[in-house]
Amino acid sequence: MQLITTGKMAYQLSLDDGRFAGSLIYKDAGFETAGIFTDTAYTLEKSGAGSWVTRKTGESGILATCTVELDGKISVYHGSLSYSFVKPINWKPRFCLLNSQQEEVAAFIPTINWELDSCNFSLQLNEEFSTETEAFLILQALHCAVCGMAMLNGLTIPAIGNLNG
């Protein structure tokens, strides 16, 4: 899979053969609301300070939750599975999606896209966990990477901008 930045607040996920796998499109510059599109449309929305929920568009059931922890780790809950999204403590700009056993499922490596005033993200998937790396989870993790880059660059985002919700 490959991530392509298509706009300042829009990303597309493509399969290795170039076919569309999904997209993440923010509706506002504060990352409060986004559309996630795979074979189904989903809505990602802020649910509190440092917390987002994802629902199938038009439905009330929560499919995934992302929560920013005080240590900067972002927890992702998808069904009965839980993941951690972290930036390792080294100088390299890299974010890792870890499963509950703390094994790296995927890595996101950001580079600045000056033309779009955004970031490009290279995606590295661990083939050992290919059954876990569906487009929906990768796009949830991409949201975490976008928020992580915003926090590293000192931008006020819902995750840390208003601790009172």
Buried (B, 14 or more C-beta within 10 A) or exposed (E): BEBEBBEEBBBBBBEEEEEEBBBBBBBEEBBBBBBBBBEEEBBBBBBEBBBBBBBBEEEEEEBBBBBBEEEBBBBBBBEEEEBBBBBEEEEEBBBBBBBEEEEBBBBBBBEEEEEBEBBBBEBEBBEEBEEBBBBBBBBBBBBBBBBBBBBEEEBEBBBBBBEEE
